[in-house]
């Protein structure tokens, strides 16, 4: 018998999707599609289609090294995490800023995110679409655990790094973007496996060059 197509109206498809999310929650970040298929006794093709749908809808995120998956921010929403108070939306990023971010992402081939600091706190200006934040809900609830949050607490300086705070084997490195008078206005973050954060090598030089270009644009 051929395998039925996956449609939202099919209870079995919904049950399978929930089983995938539960398996990822139990295993922790980094579980692969093959491991999920084996653990659930689910056909590989079915598992891959479910994962693709869950990633597209942001219930799962692909880890920066592309080898596994973690729970996305929508799972935190389902768990009842309170949403922040509404604030005025940020204006679209200038083309010049988007160009700088595209260049640095192409050069380092890892997650590169840009966030701004203002009266509303830490606000995302541009999250890397190819390498989404591993746990956006936890990042917002406990910003002091993240490199970008620690950078804010320090008021600049840096670079600031952390590894393992949100996902075992992964971390982030944040560089300050300063405005007039040396005031911290934004942070540029590299999100990658811990080994790359501990030894950023040429990536750090690329990030510093990007910061130099961003400061006159954001300051």
N, CA, C and O of each residue as an XYZ file, in Angstrom:
876
protein
N       0.854     -1.192      0.000
C       0.000      0.000      0.000
C       0.885      1.235      0.000
O       1.830      1.332      0.782
N       0.576      2.168     -0.872
C       1.388      3.383     -0.932
C       1.109      4.240      0.283
O       0.022      4.215      0.861
N       2.129      5.001      0.651
C       2.020      5.842      1.850
C       1.116      7.029      1.557
O       1.329      7.708      0.553
N       0.118      7.310      2.386
C      -0.766      8.459      2.136
C      -0.008      9.763      2.239
O       0.975      9.870      2.972
N      -0.472     10.749      1.501
C       0.167     12.054      1.552
C      -0.053     12.719      2.895
O      -1.000     12.393      3.611
N       0.819     13.647      3.235
C       0.699     14.356      4.503
C      -0.187     15.572      4.309
O       0.167     16.492      3.572
N      -1.326     15.578      4.961
C      -2.241     16.712      4.880
C      -2.657     17.086      6.297
O      -2.784     16.235      7.177
N      -2.865     18.386      6.488
C      -3.165     18.874      7.832
C      -4.429     18.244      8.402
O      -4.577     18.154      9.621
N      -5.354     17.800      7.526
C      -6.606     17.244      8.017
C      -6.448     15.815      8.522
O      -7.358     15.284      9.158
N      -5.330     15.198      8.255
C      -5.144     13.823      8.677
C      -4.645     13.778     10.117
O      -3.553     14.272     10.401
N      -5.416     13.201     11.027
C      -4.986     13.116     12.435
C      -3.635     12.445     12.590
O      -2.840     12.845     13.440
N      -3.363     11.432     11.782
C      -2.095     10.723     11.902
C      -0.914     11.646     11.607
O       0.111     11.581     12.286
N      -1.056     12.499     10.604
C       0.017     13.427     10.265
C       0.283     14.386     11.420
O       1.434     14.701     11.723
N      -0.787     14.844     12.059
C      -0.629     15.751     13.201
C       0.035     15.022     14.362
O       0.911     15.571     15.030
N      -0.385     13.783     14.597
C       0.232     12.999     15.669
C       1.717     12.776     15.401
O       2.538     12.853     16.315
N       2.052     12.502     14.156
C       3.462     12.301     13.807
C       4.277     13.573     14.012
O       5.406     13.520     14.497
N       3.701     14.721     13.640
C       4.410     15.991     13.816
C       4.667     16.259     15.295
O       5.751     16.701     15.677
N       3.655     15.987     16.128
C       3.829     16.179     17.571
C       4.856     15.200     18.129
O       5.605     15.539     19.045
N       4.891     13.999     17.584
C       5.877     13.013     18.031
C       7.290     13.479     17.698
O       8.214     13.287     18.488
N       7.456     14.092     16.526
C       8.768     14.621     16.149
C       9.195     15.714     17.122
O      10.336     15.721     17.584
N       8.290     16.636     17.436
C       8.621     17.725     18.368
C       8.974     17.166     19.748
O       9.918     17.631     20.386
N       8.222     16.177     20.201
C       8.494     15.583     21.508
C       9.854     14.894     21.521
O      10.584     14.973     22.508
N      10.192     14.219     20.424
C      11.484     13.538     20.344
C      12.635     14.529     20.360
O      13.661     14.280     20.993
N      12.474     15.648     19.669
C      13.517     16.677     19.666
C      13.665     17.269     21.063
O      14.779     17.527     21.520
N      12.537     17.484     21.739
C      12.581     18.041     23.098
C      13.324     17.108     24.050
O      14.105     17.567     24.883
N      13.086     15.804     23.932
C      13.746     14.844     24.812
C      15.225     14.686     24.475
O      16.059     14.564     25.373
N      15.549     14.689     23.192
C      16.933     14.456     22.774
C      17.807     15.689     22.954
O      19.010     15.572     23.188
N      17.206     16.868     22.846
C      17.985     18.102     22.915
C      18.486     18.504     21.538
O      18.384     17.726     20.590
N      19.033     19.725     21.416
C      19.492     20.227     20.124
C      20.544     19.321     19.495
O      21.424     18.802     20.182
N      20.443     19.143     18.205
C      21.452     18.390     17.479
C      20.990     17.053     16.953
O      21.729     16.400     16.215
N      19.789     16.620     17.308
C      19.306     15.340     16.795
C      19.088     15.445     15.292
O      18.579     16.456     14.806
N      19.466     14.418     14.560
C      19.375     14.440     13.102
C      18.068     13.824     12.624
O      17.352     13.177     13.389
N      17.769     14.037     11.336
C      16.566     13.456     10.756
C      16.622     11.931     10.807
O      15.614     11.282     11.087
N      17.788     11.363     10.541
C      17.923      9.907     10.580
C      17.683      9.370     11.987
O      17.019      8.348     12.167
N      18.234     10.075     12.991
C      18.032      9.656     14.376
C      16.559      9.743     14.774
O      16.054      8.888     15.501
N      15.879     10.779     14.295
C      14.448     10.896     14.576
C      13.673      9.752     13.931
O      12.789      9.160     14.551
N      14.013      9.449     12.681
C      13.352      8.359     11.976
C      13.534      7.038     12.723
O      12.589      6.265     12.879
N      14.765      6.789     13.183
C      15.045      5.552     13.917
C      14.322      5.510     15.255
O      13.745      4.489     15.628
N      14.359      6.633     15.979
C      13.762      6.673     17.316
C      12.250      6.498     17.269
O      11.666      5.886     18.163
N      11.615      7.034     16.229
C      10.160      7.001     16.136
C       9.645      5.819     15.324
O       8.442      5.565     15.275
N      10.571      5.095     14.685
C      10.132      3.999     13.828
C       9.302      4.489     12.666
O       8.368      3.815     12.230
N       9.640      5.663     12.166
C       8.878      6.322     11.126
C       9.654      6.245      9.801
O      10.875      6.398      9.814
N       8.996      6.017      8.676
C       9.708      5.997      7.400
C      10.521      7.266      7.193
O      10.083      8.361      7.546
N      11.710      7.110      6.618
C      12.597      8.251      6.443
C      11.942      9.366      5.633
O      12.065     10.541      5.978
N      11.251      9.003      4.561
C      10.623     10.018      3.709
C       9.582     10.812      4.486
O       9.489     12.031      4.344
N       8.796     10.114      5.313
C       7.792     10.799      6.137
C       8.463     11.733      7.134
O       8.026     12.868      7.324
N       9.522     11.251      7.767
C      10.239     12.066      8.749
C      10.789     13.326      8.103
O      10.648     14.414      8.661
N      11.408     13.204      6.949
C      11.984     14.362      6.274
C      10.912     15.375      5.876
O      11.120     16.582      5.995
N       9.762     14.880      5.403
C       8.700     15.816      5.016
C       8.155     16.560      6.233
O       7.887     17.760      6.170
N       7.996     15.838      7.339
C       7.516     16.491      8.565
C       8.512     17.531      9.060
O       8.125     18.634      9.443
N       9.783     17.183      9.053
C      10.808     18.123      9.506
C      10.799     19.373      8.634
O      10.881     20.491      9.142
N      10.700     19.181      7.327
C      10.675     20.325      6.417
C       9.512     21.251      6.731
O       9.679     22.470      6.766
N       8.334     20.681      6.961
C       7.161     21.493      7.296
C       7.343     22.213      8.634
O       6.996     23.386      8.765
N       7.885     21.507      9.619
C       8.066     22.107     10.946
C       9.118     23.211     10.925
O       8.984     24.195     11.652
N      10.158     23.069     10.111
C      11.161     24.125      9.973
C      10.556     25.335      9.272
O      10.776     26.473      9.686
N       9.793     25.086      8.211
C       9.170     26.193      7.477
C       8.249     27.001      8.378
O       8.161     28.222      8.248
N       7.558     26.317      9.298
C       6.629     27.005     10.206
C       7.280     27.436     11.516
O       6.599     27.935     12.412
N       8.616     27.244     11.634
C       9.415     27.733     12.764
C       9.139     27.003     14.074
O       9.383     27.542     15.154
N       8.626     25.765     13.975
C       8.521     24.932     15.167
C       9.836     24.208     15.433
O      10.126     23.830     16.568
N      10.620     24.020     14.391
C      11.978     23.501     14.486
C      12.918     24.464     13.790
O      12.509     25.200     12.892
N      14.187     24.462     14.203
C      15.214     25.232     13.509
C      16.383     24.308     13.195
O      16.693     23.393     13.959
N      17.016     24.557     12.077
C      18.201     23.797     11.700
C      19.405     24.423     12.385
O      19.563     25.644     12.352
N      20.254     23.619     13.003
C      21.421     24.123     13.711
C      22.442     24.694     12.725
O      22.455     24.314     11.555
N      23.300     25.611     13.199
C      24.227     26.292     12.301
C      25.150     25.390     11.496
O      25.571     25.769     10.403
N      25.479     24.195     12.012
C      26.358     23.313     11.241
C      25.577     22.421     10.282
O      26.160     21.565      9.616
N      24.235     22.621     10.208
C      23.356     21.909      9.279
C      23.270     20.415      9.564
O      22.788     19.668      8.712
N      23.718     19.950     10.729
C      23.742     18.513     11.023
C      22.592     18.049     11.899
O      22.440     16.848     12.118
N      21.796     18.944     12.395
C      20.723     18.520     13.275
C      19.719     19.635     13.493
O      19.785     20.685     12.853
N      18.779     19.390     14.416
C      17.668     20.308     14.607
C      17.450     20.597     16.092
O      17.897     19.850     16.962
N      16.751     21.704     16.356
C      16.382     22.082     17.716
C      14.976     22.666     17.677
O      14.466     23.001     16.607
N      14.356     22.786     18.839
C      13.027     23.381     18.909
C      13.073     24.853     18.544
O      14.007     25.561     18.921
N      12.062     25.320     17.806
C      11.984     26.716     17.410
C      11.191     27.554     18.387
O      10.657     27.054     19.378
N      11.125     28.844     18.087
C      10.496     29.770     19.040
C       8.988     29.552     19.157
O       8.394     29.914     20.173
N       8.367     28.974     18.147
C       6.917     28.772     18.231
C       6.550     27.723     19.277
O       5.434     27.729     19.798
N       7.479     26.830     19.584
C       7.219     25.870     20.649
C       7.121     26.598     21.985
O       6.283     26.272     22.825
N       7.995     27.592     22.169
C       7.922     28.402     23.389
C       6.592     29.145     23.456
O       6.016     29.297     24.534
N       6.097     29.612     22.291
C       4.797     30.278     22.269
C       3.689     29.331     22.716
O       2.795     29.718     23.468
N       3.758     28.082     22.242
C       2.758     27.097     22.626
C       2.819     26.778     24.119
O       1.813     26.443     24.744
N       4.037     26.892     24.674
C       4.211     26.593     26.096
C       3.706     27.711     26.992
O       3.701     27.581     28.216
N       3.282     28.809     26.379
C       2.702     29.886     27.163
C       3.678     30.940     27.607
O       3.417     31.644     28.583
N       4.808     31.075     26.915
C       5.754     32.125     27.251
C       5.134     33.461     26.888
O       4.669     33.647     25.763
N       5.123     34.373     27.811
C       4.487     35.663     27.586
C       5.201     36.452     26.508
O       6.431     36.490     26.469
N       4.444     37.073     25.645
C       5.015     37.919     24.615
C       5.357     39.281     25.201
O       4.665     39.736     26.112
N       6.384     39.939     24.718
C       6.736     41.252     25.227
C       5.691     42.279     24.851
O       4.944     42.106     23.888
N       5.650     43.329     25.610
C       4.717     44.413     25.311
C       4.990     44.978     23.933
O       6.133     45.020     23.477
N       3.927     45.412     23.276
C       4.064     45.935     21.921
C       4.913     47.205     21.921
O       4.750     48.074     22.777
N       5.806     47.297     20.962
C       6.629     48.488     20.802
C       6.546     48.921     19.353
O       6.144     48.148     18.483
N       6.923     50.142     19.104
C       6.879     50.668     17.737
C       7.796     49.847     16.841
O       8.930     49.556     17.224
N       7.325     49.470     15.653
C       8.173     48.676     14.754
C       9.378     49.464     14.284
O       9.319     50.685     14.142
N      10.463     48.762     14.047
C      11.667     49.400     13.533
C      11.523     49.628     12.034
O      10.897     48.823     11.344
N      12.089     50.705     11.529
C      12.020     50.942     10.080
C      12.851     49.910      9.332
O      13.752     49.308      9.915
N      12.566     49.695      8.055
C      13.355     48.743      7.268
C      14.833     49.126      7.259
O      15.177     50.308      7.292
N      15.688     48.130      7.213
C      17.122     48.385      7.175
C      17.513     49.008      5.844
O      17.011     48.600      4.797
N      18.400     49.986      5.876
C      18.888     50.558      4.613
C      19.566     49.493      3.760
O      20.094     48.511      4.282
N      19.548     49.690      2.464
C      20.157     48.729      1.547
C      21.636     48.532      1.853
O      22.159     47.425      1.731
N      22.308     49.608      2.250
C      23.743     49.507      2.534
C      24.012     48.567      3.701
O      24.995     47.826      3.683
N      23.145     48.588      4.724
C      23.307     47.690      5.870
C      23.062     46.252      5.435
O      23.817     45.353      5.805
N      22.020     46.032      4.659
C      21.722     44.673      4.191
C      22.847     44.133      3.321
O      23.127     42.934      3.331
N      23.488     45.016      2.572
C      24.608     44.601      1.721
C      25.800     44.151      2.573
O      26.452     43.157      2.255
N      26.079     44.882      3.649
C      27.176     44.517      4.548
C      26.900     43.148      5.168
O      27.790     42.300      5.230
N      25.680     42.939      5.622
C      25.328     41.669      6.253
C      25.420     40.512      5.255
O      25.892     39.430      5.604
N      24.981     40.731      4.034
C      25.062     39.681      3.016
C      26.507     39.301      2.744
O      26.822     38.124      2.564
N      27.387     40.296      2.712
C      28.800     40.020      2.445
C      29.445     39.223      3.578
O      30.189     38.275      3.326
N      29.165     39.600      4.808
C      29.803     38.906      5.936
C      29.245     37.491      6.066
O      29.989     36.569      6.403
N      27.958     37.301      5.807
C      27.377     35.958      5.869
C      27.987     35.046      4.814
O      28.260     33.874      5.073
N      28.192     35.584      3.645
C      28.810     34.803      2.580
C      30.242     34.423      2.930
O      30.715     33.347      2.564
N      30.929     35.315      3.643
C      32.340     35.083      3.967
C      32.528     34.076      5.094
O      33.434     33.245      5.031
N      31.686     34.137      6.124
C      31.911     33.287      7.304
C      31.113     31.987      7.269
O      31.471     31.030      7.956
N      30.044     31.934      6.487
C      29.220     30.731      6.358
C      28.780     30.182      7.719
O      28.970     29.006      8.031
N      28.196     31.062      8.502
C      27.619     30.701      9.800
C      26.542     31.727     10.095
O      26.345     32.660      9.316
N      25.842     31.568     11.211
C      24.785     32.504     11.536
C      25.327     33.874     11.914
O      26.160     33.988     12.813
N      24.863     34.904     11.237
C      25.268     36.283     11.534
C      24.000     37.095     11.762
O      23.153     37.205     10.876
N      23.878     37.664     12.961
C      22.672     38.403     13.342
C      23.038     39.826     13.770
O      24.118     40.075     14.306
N      22.122     40.738     13.522
C      22.317     42.127     13.921
C      21.169     42.542     14.830
O      20.002     42.400     14.466
N      21.499     43.056     16.014
C      20.487     43.508     16.971
C      20.796     44.938     17.399
O      21.949     45.369     17.389
N      19.755     45.658     17.771
C      19.911     47.055     18.188
C      19.522     47.201     19.656
O      18.645     46.492     20.149
N      20.175     48.116     20.339
C      19.858     48.435     21.727
C      19.163     49.794     21.760
O      19.702     50.781     21.259
N      17.967     49.846     22.350
C      17.281     51.123     22.501
C      16.448     51.090     23.773
O      16.643     50.216     24.617
N      15.523     52.032     23.920
C      14.725     52.104     25.144
C      13.861     50.866     25.341
O      13.467     50.557     26.466
N      13.564     50.151     24.252
C      12.754     48.943     24.345
C      13.597     47.717     24.690
O      13.071     46.613     24.836
N      14.901     47.918     24.817
C      15.792     46.818     25.136
C      16.483     46.285     23.898
O      16.782     47.033     22.967
N      16.732     44.987     23.896
C      17.404     44.324     22.782
C      16.377     43.995     21.708
O      15.391     43.309     21.978
N      16.604     44.481     20.493
C      15.648     44.260     19.406
C      16.387     43.768     18.162
O      17.406     44.334     17.768
N      15.868     42.726     17.563
C      16.495     42.168     16.365
C      16.291     43.109     15.177
O      15.169     43.512     14.871
N      17.388     43.445     14.523
C      17.303     44.193     13.278
C      17.283     43.257     12.084
O      16.539     43.473     11.127
N      18.103     42.216     12.144
C      18.171     41.278     11.041
C      18.696     39.936     11.544
O      19.853     39.834     11.952
N      17.852     38.911     11.516
C      18.244     37.555     11.905
C      18.584     36.778     10.640
O      17.842     36.816      9.658
N      19.695     36.084     10.674
C      20.150     35.328      9.511
C      19.069     34.328      9.091
O      18.729     33.432      9.864
N      18.525     34.468      7.881
C      17.440     33.554      7.472
C      17.901     32.117      7.269
O      17.098     31.190      7.375
N      19.181     31.921      6.979
C      19.691     30.568      6.757
C      20.078     29.861      8.050
O      20.139     28.632      8.093
N      20.340     30.632      9.103
C      20.733     30.063     10.396
C      19.961     30.780     11.502
O      20.529     31.624     12.194
N      18.674     30.461     11.682
C      17.855     31.157     12.679
C      18.409     30.989     14.086
O      19.229     30.108     14.343
N      17.952     31.846     14.991
C      18.342     31.751     16.395
C      17.928     30.394     16.954
O      16.822     29.927     16.683
N      18.808     29.753     17.737
C      18.551     28.415     18.237
C      17.376     28.373     19.206
O      16.564     27.449     19.151
N      17.275     29.352     20.083
C      16.196     29.361     21.072
C      15.848     30.813     21.366
O      16.292     31.388     22.360
N      15.050     31.388     20.489
C      14.726     32.808     20.613
C      13.999     33.115     21.913
O      14.227     34.158     22.527
N      13.115     32.201     22.335
C      12.383     32.433     23.569
C      13.307     32.535     24.769
O      13.170     33.450     25.582
N      14.255     31.597     24.890
C      15.201     31.621     26.008
C      16.101     32.847     25.931
O      16.454     33.430     26.956
N      16.466     33.231     24.724
C      17.325     34.400     24.550
C      16.649     35.654     25.076
O      17.295     36.507     25.686
N      15.341     35.766     24.838
C      14.616     36.953     25.296
C      14.362     36.904     26.804
O      14.353     37.937     27.474
N      14.152     35.674     27.338
C      13.883     35.569     28.780
C      15.144     35.763     29.614
O      15.084     36.298     30.721
N      16.286     35.329     29.084
C      17.534     35.387     29.845
C      18.649     35.985     28.983
O      19.604     35.289     28.639
N      18.533     37.253     28.638
C      19.526     37.870     27.751
C      20.940     37.891     28.322
O      21.917     37.952     27.576
N      21.041     37.840     29.650
C      22.372     37.881     30.261
C      23.180     36.611     29.999
O      24.390     36.592     30.226
N      22.528     35.557     29.526
C      23.251     34.323     29.198
C      23.857     34.376     27.798
O      24.748     33.588     27.478
N      23.388     35.284     26.975
C      23.855     35.359     25.592
C      24.983     36.371     25.456
O      25.126     37.275     26.279
N      25.776     36.208     24.413
C      26.862     37.159     24.162
C      26.311     38.546     23.863
O      26.851     39.547     24.334
N      25.234     38.605     23.078
C      24.669     39.904     22.708
C      24.080     40.606     23.935
O      24.148     41.831     24.043
N      23.495     39.819     24.871
C      22.973     40.407     26.096
C      24.072     40.861     27.034
O      23.960     41.919     27.654
N      25.133     40.077     27.147
C      26.262     40.461     28.004
C      26.948     41.712     27.470
O      27.418     42.555     28.234
N      26.997     41.814     26.159
C      27.579     43.012     25.545
C      26.800     44.255     25.965
O      27.380     45.309     26.226
N      25.480     44.115     26.025
C      24.633     45.227     26.449
C      24.909     45.595     27.899
O      25.002     46.774     28.241
N      25.040     44.585     28.750
C      25.304     44.819     30.171
C      26.629     45.549     30.362
O      26.748     46.438     31.205
N      27.619     45.160     29.567
C      28.949     45.775     29.666
C      28.980     47.170     29.044
O      29.890     47.953     29.315
N      27.983     47.481     28.206
C      27.948     48.784     27.572
C      28.937     48.929     26.434
O      29.250     50.046     26.022
N      29.427     47.827     25.926
C      30.399     47.879     24.825
C      31.566     46.959     25.121
O      31.413     45.917     25.758
N      32.726     47.360     24.650
C      33.891     46.507     24.838
C      33.810     45.322     23.905
O      33.253     45.412     22.810
N      34.360     44.229     24.336
C      34.228     43.024     23.523
C      35.414     42.800     22.601
O      36.388     43.554     22.616
N      35.313     41.755     21.804
C      34.117     40.926     21.642
C      33.782     40.084     22.868
O      34.654     39.754     23.672
N      32.503     39.743     22.994
C      32.004     38.926     24.097
C      31.533     37.598     23.525
O      30.908     37.567     22.464
N      31.827     36.500     24.214
C      31.421     35.205     23.699
C      30.785     34.342     24.779
O      30.974     34.575     25.973
N      30.030     33.344     24.339
C      29.485     32.318     25.227
C      29.368     31.030     24.426
O      29.149     31.047     23.215
N      29.518     29.923     25.124
C      29.315     28.627     24.494
C      28.515     27.731     25.438
O      28.753     27.715     26.645
N      27.590     27.007     24.887
C      26.823     26.038     25.659
C      25.695     26.580     26.496
O      25.047     25.813     27.208
N      25.431     27.874     26.442
C      24.387     28.441     27.292
C      22.988     28.053     26.814
O      22.080     27.888     27.629
N      22.810     27.907     25.513
C      21.497     27.588     24.965
C      21.459     26.242     24.257
O      20.407     25.605     24.191
N      22.585     25.809     23.731
C      22.652     24.516     23.047
C      24.056     23.952     23.210
O      25.042     24.632     22.926
N      24.142     22.716     23.665
C      25.433     22.082     23.859
C      26.214     22.037     22.547
O      25.703     21.617     21.509
N      27.468     22.483     22.629
C      28.323     22.439     21.442
C      28.193     23.635     20.536
O      28.825     23.681     19.481
N      27.378     24.618     20.927
C      27.194     25.816     20.108
C      27.355     27.066     20.964
O      27.243     27.005     22.189
N      27.613     28.176     20.330
C      27.777     29.416     21.066
C      27.661     30.611     20.148
O      27.270     30.481     18.988
N      28.004     31.779     20.673
C      27.934     32.994     19.868
C      29.020     33.974     20.313
O      29.506     33.936     21.444
N      29.371     34.833     19.393
C      30.401     35.842     19.587
C      29.820     37.173     19.152
O      29.388     37.311     18.008
N      29.800     38.160     20.044
C      29.164     39.443     19.763
C      30.184     40.575     19.765
O      31.022     40.675     20.661
N      30.097     41.420     18.750
C      30.958     42.596     18.634
C      30.103     43.849     18.728
O      29.004     43.886     18.176
N      30.595     44.892     19.428
C      29.811     46.110     19.572
C      29.839     46.973     18.316
O      30.856     47.076     17.630
N      28.699     47.588     18.037
C      28.596     48.599     16.986
C      28.322     49.915     17.701
O      27.277     50.079     18.330
N      29.257     50.847     17.604
C      29.183     52.081     18.379
C      28.695     53.252     17.540
O      28.959     53.344     16.341
N      27.971     54.148     18.216
C      27.513     55.366     17.571
C      28.359     56.548     17.999
O      29.496     56.377     18.440
N      27.809     57.743     17.870
C      28.534     58.958     18.241
C      28.879     58.936     19.727
O      28.075     58.530     20.566
N      30.078     59.377     20.023
C      30.524     59.407     21.405
C      30.829     58.041     21.979
O      30.952     57.887     23.194
N      30.953     57.042     21.108
C      31.271     55.699     21.587
C      30.134     54.999     22.287
O      30.359     54.059     23.049
N      28.891     55.449     22.038
C      27.730     54.835     22.670
C      27.370     53.543     21.934
O      27.353     53.504     20.703
N      27.083     52.490     22.700
C      26.703     51.211     22.113
C      25.303     51.326     21.508
O      24.343     51.631     22.216
N      25.188     51.084     20.210
C      23.889     51.182     19.550
C      23.401     49.842     19.002
O      22.198     49.637     18.837
N      24.335     48.932     18.720
C      23.941     47.649     18.141
C      25.021     46.616     18.411
O      26.112     46.935     18.882
N      24.690     45.371     18.100
C      25.652     44.293     18.253
C      25.583     43.370     17.053
O      24.499     43.032     16.579
N      26.747     42.963     16.563
C      26.839     42.013     15.463
C      27.282     40.677     16.045
O      28.310     40.600     16.718
N      26.514     39.629     15.787
C      26.746     38.339     16.436
C      27.021     37.232     15.432
O      26.351     37.111     14.406
N      28.027     36.427     15.758
C      28.303     35.202     15.018
C      27.794     34.033     15.852
O      28.191     33.880     17.007
N      26.918     33.207     15.281
C      26.402     32.013     15.950
C      26.931     30.803     15.205
O      26.724     30.672     13.999
N      27.627     29.903     15.930
C      28.324     28.804     15.260
C      28.671     27.717     16.275
O      28.496     27.920     17.476
N      29.160     26.566     15.808
C      29.655     25.543     16.738
C      30.723     26.112     17.660
O      31.463     27.019     17.281
N      30.796     25.574     18.870
C      31.671     26.109     19.910
C      33.124     26.233     19.467
O      33.805     27.188     19.840
N      33.601     25.282     18.680
C      34.997     25.321     18.244
C      35.294     26.577     17.438
O      36.388     27.134     17.535
N      34.332     27.022     16.648
C      34.532     28.237     15.851
C      34.441     29.491     16.716
O      35.081     30.501     16.425
N      33.647     29.420     17.775
C      33.543     30.573     18.671
C      34.816     30.705     19.503
O      35.306     31.814     19.714
N      35.349     29.586     19.972
C      36.576     29.616     20.774
C      37.785     30.042     19.945
O      38.697     30.699     20.447
N      37.779     29.658     18.665
C      38.891     30.005     17.777
C      38.321     30.597     16.491
O      38.296     29.929     15.458
N      37.864     31.840     16.551
C      37.165     32.421     15.393
C      38.049     32.658     14.179
O      37.554     32.697     13.053
N      39.354     32.817     14.393
C      40.281     32.963     13.279
C      39.911     34.103     12.347
O      39.671     35.226     12.792
N      39.865     33.808     11.037
C      39.597     34.841     10.042
C      38.188     35.417     10.184
O      37.939     36.554      9.784
N      37.272     34.640     10.750
C      35.906     35.137     10.905
C      35.866     36.396     11.760
O      35.056     37.288     11.506
N      36.724     36.482     12.767
C      36.750     37.659     13.626
C      37.176     38.892     12.830
O      36.620     39.975     13.010
N      38.152     38.723     11.961
C      38.594     39.842     11.131
C      37.468     40.299     10.198
O      37.285     41.496      9.977
N      36.721     39.340      9.656
C      35.598     39.676      8.778
C      34.530     40.446      9.556
O      33.970     41.422      9.057
N      34.254     39.996     10.780
C      33.259     40.679     11.608
C      33.709     42.094     11.974
O      32.909     43.029     11.958
N      34.984     42.242     12.300
C      35.498     43.586     12.634
C      35.372     44.513     11.429
O      35.020     45.684     11.572
N      35.659     43.987     10.251
C      35.518     44.811      9.054
C      34.076     45.212      8.820
O      33.802     46.334      8.393
N      33.142     44.293      9.101
C      31.726     44.612      8.943
C      31.279     45.669      9.947
O      30.509     46.569      9.610
N      31.765     45.555     11.180
C      31.425     46.555     12.202
C      31.882     47.944     11.775
O      31.155     48.923     11.950
N      33.077     48.029     11.220
C      33.600     49.325     10.763
C      32.704     49.947      9.705
O      32.571     51.169      9.638
N      32.087     49.105      8.875
C      31.189     49.614      7.838
C      29.805     49.950      8.397
O      29.132     50.856      7.906
N      29.391     49.216      9.423
C      28.058     49.411      9.985
C      27.968     50.640     10.884
O      26.918     51.279     10.950
N      29.046     50.976     11.572
C      28.990     52.072     12.549
C      28.524     53.391     11.944
O      27.649     54.025     12.534
N      29.049     53.850     10.802
C      28.526     55.106     10.244
C      27.109     54.977      9.706
O      26.425     55.983      9.524
N      26.661     53.755      9.448
C      25.314     53.554      8.916
C      24.258     53.473     10.011
O      23.103     53.839      9.795
N      24.661     52.988     11.196
C      23.710     52.802     12.293
C      23.855     53.823     13.406
O      22.928     54.031     14.189
N      25.021     54.463     13.479
C      25.265     55.416     14.553
C      24.453     56.669     14.419
O      24.557     57.565     15.257
